Amino acid sequence: MPFDEDRRRRPVLLPLLGVAALAAGAWYVAHQKEPLSTADQMASVAGLLVALVMLALTLVDRRSASAAGDASLDAAADALAERTLAQWLPEAAVHDLDPAHPIPVTWEWDPKLSRSRNDLGVKQPPPAQGVVDRLYEQVYDVLPRSTLLVLLGEKGTGKSAAMLLLLIEALRDRQARGDTPQRPPVPVWITVGGWNPDARPLRELAAEALVWMLPALGNDKNFGPRAAQRLVERGAVALFLDGLDEMPDGLRAKAMAATAREVRGGLRAVVTTRPDGYARPKKAGSRVPAPVVLRLRQLNADAVADYVARRHAGDEEEAWTQVGEQLRDHPDGALATALNTPLFVSLALAAYASPLPARHDPRDLLKASTDTEIRDEVIELFLHRAYPDDSGELARQESHRRATSDRRRWRRSRRRQERERRRGLALLEWTAFHLKDNSDLRWWKIPFWVSPDEMARVCTVAAGVLVSTVALVGDLAVRGAPTVMTLGAWMFALGAGGAFGGLAFNRFERVRAVPSGLRIRWPDRAEARHVLNQALTAGLPFGIGMGLGRGVAAGVTVGAGFFLFGLFGGDFGPRDRGLLAVWSRPLVDSPTLTPVSSYRSDLLRTGLVVAVAVFAVSGFLALCGQFDGESDYGVRVGPGLGLLIGLWLSAGPAVLLLLAPLAARRSGAGRRSAAGLLHAAHDLKVLRQAGMVYQFRHRELQTHLARRYQV
């Protein structure tokens, strides 16, 4: 890779190295003949060492940034294209985009909403109609860069799939053209459902999306300063905007106007939307050229008949031939109406895929009298194939049987798969019911669907058991054998951990926090003032009091420790103002993150903060213990107290999602992670991704699952 990935680890390594140095210092002081004198000397030298290290890092950063100032943006664009293709190729399988057998989705040029085909300034105007799998060569590659392309279509017509196919074709064409100047810009998928055009310019949103997609763009050493912003300003990227329908009604027109302005300035863009949510871009006082609007059509019955016939041969050919004949003979019938969208065609093919389930045949669709009955039958069989509830379904998977030589082990594996899939289906039914009329499944909202009393009880028990276990291990490591003091310490840790767990959930429920990630940065002037105020408020009283009572060394040590706690943790209240709050960045408006990556980022943030807190508190207490002759205080008390502080400061929705299945017994997830089951549902093509949220592949699929839960 043309950039240094190891540099990204510095914000994580520096705090860990600092904590390790603190622990080493505590160990060194504890083994000296005069601990107080040694601690006094070390406290005097520590400030100078920290200042010298920070000065050296600053000089190195500036030197590295200046050396990389002339880095090639072409290399940045190539790295971005490679990362984008690697991310979106697997998603094409979820949308059933098969280049060898494309679903025959057609489009037509909308003359009322579009500019004239002869008014584009190109030698060969695009055709008035075509097929989606040739959309890149027929339209996108022909249009001038300063043209806004809008894909218009009803629900289920395949707007997102068409744009995804367009994105992949653009990336492949870019690879094929090599380093020629005619290479198209790198397409970047951005979900704009949470975008507020009044608060954030589109270019700023795009630059942030590039950094999330390729974090190396945010490091000046790799491609020079402001690499993401320069890629956007140079027009080296094309914005593929999805999720306009999820925006509030009052913001859609503003979003279209903002997009049209950027396109007029040389930034290429593609937008998907439904007809009822589309607003033609307008701007008072200036003329904005009309976009190119392509309207996706519903599937033609003859085209669907030909498509299903081409996809099947052998024993199944006769059954699908009869289905095709029914479609041709009754183009307005119930079967043709049910299969008039790409989604239901793909669902039907997946439901009746080879080998056919017992007692099921595609000709069963011919017996239904209404399109609703047909769709219900297709959905039910599709779910049965994704989540089989009988042993015979998995028993027919001969590849799995061949891969496992031990029959007993294979049977255990089969039962485990059946159990996990049943749990996944039960969680989807529970989720669909609680979504009600909303289509966006935000995983961080799931814990709040559970009874608050149940969640508080689970958090109390989990925190109490975890903290008491850590405290017990630390005490046994020092004492070697359990004593009455060990039992007392365990009971105290159990009660303290449980109390903190309940309080932490109540605090979290009040603020309704969203997923967050850590991004180390320098605070601005106002943030620095608040952070230093909290740090001094915590450090000065304790330092002065300890210094007056125990001497300078004790005062400096305790004051510095509480200063650092205040610096990072703030006031430990619901409105933290420490560096942790400054570095914590909400992820809900991140335009390129997926549900899995946002969940892992939030969980990683919690784990990192807890780990640092455990080591920092243990080292601090070990150092303070020297003044009371308790050299093992850090080992006995530090881990448990550090765990409490770390969880209090950083517990986010990812931690609650881990505990939610235990509190919501009717969710059916059992002991399995809800995040893992949702990700598996995405792999099984039941859910799709729309930015950081999941969505059911079709509204009727969500409604069907909700009905199953009620029953």
N, C-alpha and C positions, 0 to 999 in steps of 0.2 A: 504494500500500500504506500502511496506517496506521502503519508503523514505519520506522525509519531503517536500511536495509540497509548503508549505508556505515560505520556504527559498528562492524560486525563485522570490518572490515578493520584496525582499529587494532592488534590484537596482531601482525599481520603487518607493518604499516607502521613501527611503532616500532623493531623491531630493524634493519630495512633503513635507516631514517633514521640510526640510530646508527652503522651500518657506513659509510654514505656520509660522515658527519661525520668519522669516523676517517680515511678515505681522503683527504678534503679537507685535514684537518690535516697528514697526512703530506706531501702535495704542497706545502702552504704552508711547512712547515718546510724542505723540501728546497731551496726557492728563496730562502732567506734567506742573508744574508752570514754570520751566526753561528748555525748550526742548533742547537747545544747550548744556547745562551742562550734562543733562542726556544722550544725544546722544554720547557725548565724552566719558563718563564712559562706556556705553554699547559697543562702538567700541573697547575700550581697553580690555574688557573682552572677546569679541567674539572670537578672535584668539585663546586664551587659551582653551576655551570650545570646539572649533572645533578640536584642536589638541588632547585633552583628549578623545573625542568621537571616533576619527579615531584610536587612539592607542588601545582603548578598543575593538573596532570591529576587529582590526587586531589580537589581542591576542585571542579573542573568535574564530575567523576563524581558527587560527593555532591549537588551542586546539581541536576544533571539527574535523579538518582534521586528526590530529594524532589519535584521538579516533576511527575514522572510517577507519583507515588504513588497518585493517584486515577484512573489510567487505567481505561477501561472493560474489564471482562472479556468483555462481549458482543463487542467488537471483536476481542479475542483469539480467542474461540470462532469467530467468522466467518472470521477468517484461517486458523485451523486447519482448519475444514471445507473451505475452498477448496483448501488444500494437500493435504488427504487425498483429496479427489475427483480432483484432477489426478494424483495418484500411482497410484490404484487403478483408474481407468477403463481405462488400457491393459492392466492385468493381467487384466481381464475377458475380453479377446479371447483371451488364452492359455488360459483355462478354457472357451472356446467358449460364453460366456454371450451368447446372442442373444435380446434381449427379444421380437423378432418371431417367433422360432421356438424357444421354450424346450424343452429335453429334458424329457419328462414324468416328473420325479422326484417321488415322493409321500412323505409322512411320516404317521406315526400317533402319537398320544399314548400314551406308555408308562404304563399304570396302576400297574405295580408300583414303578417308580422315581420317579414324579412325584406331586406333590400333586394332589388332586382338582380337576377343572375348575370345580366349583361352590364351591370353597374359596378362590377368588382375590380375592374382594371386588370384582368388577366386575359391571355390570348384565348384559352379554351375554357369557357364557363363550365361549372360543375353541372351534372345532370339534374333534372327536376325530380328524380326519384332513384332509389337504389336499394341495396341490401346493406345491413349493418356490418357484416364481416368485410365489406370493401369500403367502409366509410373513410378510412384513412387515405387511400389512394384516390377515391372519387371526390372527396370534399376537402378534408383537412390539409392534405399536401398541396392542394390547388389554391386555397384561399390565401390572400395576402395576410401578413402578420397582424396588421391593424384591423382585424375583424373579430368580433365576438361571436362565437359559435354556441348556440343554445339547442340542447336536445330536449324536446318537449314530448311528454307522453303521460298517459294515465297510469294508475297503479298497476304494477305487474307487467308492463310492456317492455321492461328491460332497459331502462334508462341508465342505471348504474352499470349494468353489464356491458352496454354499448360503450360507455365512456371508459370502462376498464379495458375493453378490447382495443379501443383507440389508443389508450396509454401504452399498452404493450407493443402495439404495432409501431408507434412513434419511437419507442426505445430500441426496437429491433432495427428499424430503418436507420436510426442514428449510428448503431454499431456497424451496419453494412456500409455506410458512406465513409467510414474512417475519419480522417482529419480534414476532410474537404470543407470549404466555407459554407457549402449548402446543407450542412447537417442541421436538422431541426433542433429547437431548444429542448431541454430536458423537461418532460412533463412531471409535475409534482401534484399528487392528489391531496387536496385540502378539504376537510369537512368544516363547513361554515355555519352549522346549525347554532353554535354558540357565539357567533361573531356579531359584534355591535358596530356597524359602520360609523356611528356617531362618536364612538370612543377610540377606535383603532383604525388607522389607515390600512388599506389592503396590502400595501407594500411591507408594512411592519409585520402584519400577520404572515405574509409569505416568507419574509426573512426568518421569522421564528420557526416556521414550518421546516425550512431548510436545515436549521441547526438541530431540530429534533430528529430529522431524518438522518443527518450526517453530523454528529457532534463535533467532528474535526473542523468544521467550518467556523465554530465559535472560538477556535484557538488561533491567535494571530501567527503562531509559529508555522502552521501548516501551509496556509494559502495566503498569508498576508492579512493585514487588518481589515475588518469589516467584509470578509469574503462573501458571506451570505447576502449582505446588502448590495454589494457590487454585482453579484450574479443577477439579482432582481433588477437593478438599475440598468444593466447592460442588455436585458432582455434575453439572457441565456437560459431562462426557465419559462415554461408555460404552465399556467395555473389551471388545474382541473378541479373545479369547485362543485362539491356535492353537498347535499343537505340543505339546500335553499328552502325546501318545503317545511323544514322543522323550525325555521326562523319565525318570530312573531310577525303578524300581518303588517304592522307599521314599519318594519325594517326591510322587507323584501325589496320594495321599490328603491330604497336608499342603497341597498346592497348592489342591485343591478346598475344603478347610476354610478356608484363608486367603481364597479368593475369596468363599465364602459369607458370611464375616464382613463383608467390605467391602460386599457387596450388602445385607446386613442394615442396614449403616450408611448406605445411601442411594446407593451407587455401582452403576450398572447394569453387567451383564456377560453375555457370551455365550461359551460354551466348546464346542469340538469335540473329540471323542474317540471311540475305538473301544470296543465293548462290553467287550473283555477288559482294557482299560486304565482303565475307569471305576471310580471309587470314590466312593460317596455321601458328601457332606461331613458330617463329624461333629465335634463339639467337646464335650469332657468338661465337665460342670457347667452346660451351658446348652442350650437347645433351638434348633436351627438348622432353619428351615422347609425342607421338601423342595423341590428345584428343579423346574422344568418340563423334562421330558426328552422330546424328540421323536426318534423312531427313524426314520431314513431307510430306505426299502424298496428292495429290488432292483427293477429295471425289469420291468414286465409285458410279456409277449410281444405282446399285442394293442396296447398303447400304443406299443411300439417300431415295430410294423408301420405304424400310422397315422402316426407321426412321420416315418419315412423316405419314406412315400408323399407327404406334404405338402411335403417338401423337394425333390422332383424332379418335373420335367415334361419334355415333349418326347421326344427319342429315348431318354432314360434312364428314362423313367417305366415302360416295360414291364419292364425288368430289375429295378427296385426293387419293382415290383408282385409279381413272382414271389418275391422275397426276403420280402416281407410275407406272402404266402400261406403260405410255408414256416413262418414264425414262428407264424401262427395255427393251422395244421394240426398243428404239433408244438411245443406250448408248453414241453415238457420235453426237447426234442431238443437236439442239439449246437449248432445255430445260436442257439437261444434262450438256452442256457446261456452261450455265448460273448459274447452281446450283452446281458447282464443288468445291466451297469453303465453309467453315463453316459460314463465314459472310453472304453470300447471302442466305444460307439456313435459318439462323436465321432471316434475314430481311423478307424473304418470309413468314415465319410462323408468324412473328409479324404483317405483313401487312394484312394477311388473318386470323387473330385470331378471335375467337368468342367473341361477335356476329359480323357477317360479315357486312361490310358497305353495304348500299343499292346499288344495281346494280353492285355488285362486287362478283366474284366467282373465286376460284382457277383454275377452268377450263378455265378461260380467258387466262391463260398462254399457253394453248395448241394452241391458234390461232396465236400466234406470229411466225414469220418465221425466226428471227435471235435472237441470244443470247443478242445482244445489246437492241433490243426492249423489251425483257423479263426483263432485268435488269432495264431499264428505267421505265417500268410499276411497278415493285416491289418497286423501290425507291419512285416513285410518290405516290403510295398508302401508303407506310410506313410513309412518311411525312404527308400525309393526316390524318393518324391515330394519329400521334404524335401531329400535329397542325391542328385540325379540323377547317374548315372555314364555317361550317353551324351549326345552333342551334340543328338540329336533332341528331347530333353525341353525344353531351353532354346530350341531353334529354333522351337518352337511358341508361344513367348511373343511374340505379334505386337505387343503394346504396347511391348515393348523394341525390336523391330525398327523400329517407326514412330518411336520417340524418337531413333533414331540414324541420321543420314543417310549417314554414311560406312560402307560395307559392310565395308571392311577393319578399321576401328576397331571395328565391332560384333563382328566375329569375334574380335578380340583380347579384347574385353570378355567375350564368351561363354566363351572358353577360361579366362580368369582366374576367372570365376565357378565354372566346373566345377572348377578346381583348388582354389579356396578351400573349396568345399563338400565335396570329397573329403577335404581335410585336416580339416574339421570332423567328418566321420563317423569318420575314423580316430582322432581324439582322443577322441570319445565311446566308441568300442569299448575303447580303452586305459584310459579312466577307469572304465568299468563293470567291467572285469576287476579293476582294483586296488581298487575299493570292496568287493569280496567280498560279505559279508552286511550291510554297512552301507548305509543308504539316503541318508545325508546327505553331499553332496559339498561339503566345505569346501575352497575353492580354495587356502587357505594351506597345506594339507597335501600338495598335489600335488608340490611340489619334493622332498618326502621319499620319494616313490615311486620316484624316480630313484636310481641307484647313487650313494652319497656320493662315491666316487672320481671319477665322471664330473662331478658337480656341482662338486666342488672344482676340477677341472681347468678347467671352463668359467669359473668365477668368477675363477680365476687369470689366464687369458688375457684375459677381458673387462676386468678391472681394470687389468692391465698395459697393454693397448692404449689404454684410455681415458686413464689418467694420463699415459702417455708422449706421447700426442698433444697433450694440454693443455700439458704441459711444453715440447714442441717448438714449439708455436705461440707460447708466451710468450717462449721464447728467441729465436726468429726475429723477433718483434716488436721486441726490443731490439737484437739484433746486425745485423739486416737481411739477412744472408746466412749460410748454414750454415758452420760451422767445425769444427775438431777438438773444441773444447769443446762445441759443440752436439751432436755425435755422442755424446760421453761423457755429457752430461746426459740425452740421450734413452735411452741404454742403462741408466743408473742409474735413471731414472724407470720404465722398463719392468720392471726387476727389482724395484724397491720396490713398484710397483703390483701386480705379480703376487703378491709375497709377502703384501701386505696383503689382496689378494682371497682367497687361500687361507685366511689366518688368520681373516678376517671370516666366511667360510662355516663354518669349524670352530667359531667362537664362536657363530654363529647356530644351528648344529645342536645344540649342547649345551643351549641355553636353549629351543629350539623356540618362538621368539617367535610371537605372534599379531598380526593386523592392529592397528595403532594409529593414532590421530589426535592432533593437537595441540589442546589446549585451555588457553589461557593463564589462570592463576589464581594467587592468592597462596598460597604454601606454608604449611602449618600449623607449629606451633612445633617439632615434632620434625623435620619435613622441612627447615625453615629452619636448624636447628642442624647437620644433616648437610651441607647444601649449603654453608653458610659454612665448615664445617670442611674440606671438600674444596677450596674456593676459597683459603682461607688457607694450607693445606698446599702448594698449587701456587704461590701468588703470593709468599709471604714469602721462602722460600729464594732464589728467582731474583732477586727485587727487591733483597734485601739484598746478595747476592753481586755483582750488577751495579752496585749503588750504590757499594760499596766499591772496585770496580775501575775504573769509568768515571764516577762522579759521580752527583749527585742526579737529574739529568734522566734518565739512562740507567736508574737504579734504579727510578724511578717509572714510566717507560714500560714496561720489561720486567716489573716486578712487577704493574702493572695489567693488562697483556696476559695473563699467566699466571693472574692472579686471575680474569679473565673466562672464560678457557678452563676453569678448574676450576669456576667458578660454573655454567656451562652444561653442561659435559661430564662433571663428576665426576672419577673416577679413571681413566676410559677403560677400565675393566675390565668383566667380565661382569656386575657388580652396580653399574651406574652410579648415582650419587646426586646428579647435577647437576640443574639446573632442567629440562633436556630430559627426564630420566627422570620428573620430577614432572609435567611438562606432557603427557607421552605417556600417552594413555588407551587401554587395550585396548578393542577394539570387538566382541569375540566375544559379549558379553552385552548388546549394544545392541539393544533389542527392535524397532526400526523400520527399521534399516538394511538395504539390499539387498546382494547380492554385488558389484554394480557400484559402488555408492557406497562400500562398505568398501574395495574395491580401490583406487579413486581416492583415498580419504582417506589410505590408507597410502602410496601413491605420491607424493601431494602433500606429505605430511610429509617423506618422504625428499628430495624435490626442494627444498623450502624450506630444510631444514637444510643441505643441500649448498651451496645458493646463498649462504646467510648465512656459512657456514664459508669459502667461497672468498674472498668479499669481506673478511671479518674477518681472515683469515690474510694476505691480500695487503696490506691496510692496515697490519697490525701489523709485517710484515717490512719494508715500505717505510719505516715510521717508525724501526724498529731499524737499518735500513741506513744511516741518516744518521750514526750513530756510527762506522761503519767506512768511510764514503765510498762505499758501494754504494747509490746512489739508485735503481737499477733492480732491486734485489734482490726487491722485492715483485712485480714483473711476471714475472721469470724463474722464481722459485721458488714464490711465493705461490699461484697457481692450482692447481698440481699437488699441493702439500702440503695446501691447503685441501680439495681434492677427496678426498684420502685420509682426512683427519680427518672430513669430513662423512659419507662413506660408512661409516666405522667406527662413527660414533655413531648413524646413522639408517637404515642399510640394513635393510629389513624384508622380509616375505614377498612383497610385490608385486614387488620387484626380482628375487627368486629366481624368481618365476613367469615373468618376462620371459625368463630364461635357461634355464628348465627344458626347453622344446622342443628347444633346441640340445643338451642333454645326453641327452635321452630320444629317440633317433631313432625308436624304435618307436611313439612317441606319434602320429606322423604329422602333427604340427602344422607341421613345417618351420620356416620363419622367421616364421610368423604368431604373434601373441600368443595364448597359451592363454586369457587372460581374454576377448579379443575373440571367439574361437571359441565359448566357453561362452555368452557373451551372445547370439551369433547363434543358438545352439541353443535358447535360451529364446525368442527371437523366432519361431523355427520351430515352437514348441510341443512340442519334444522334452523340454525341461527346464521345471520350474516353480520358483518362488522360495518358500522357507520361511524368512523372516528373512534372515540373512546366508548361508545355504547354499542350494545348488541341490539339487533332487531330480528323478529321472526321473519322468515323469508316471505311471508304473505300474511296479510291481516286475517284471512280466513283460517290460516294455520294457528294463529294465536287464539282466535275465537273458539276453534275446535278444542284446543287444549284446556282452555278455561272451562268449557262445558264438561269435559271429562273430570276436572277437579271437583266441580259442583256435584256431579253424580257420585 
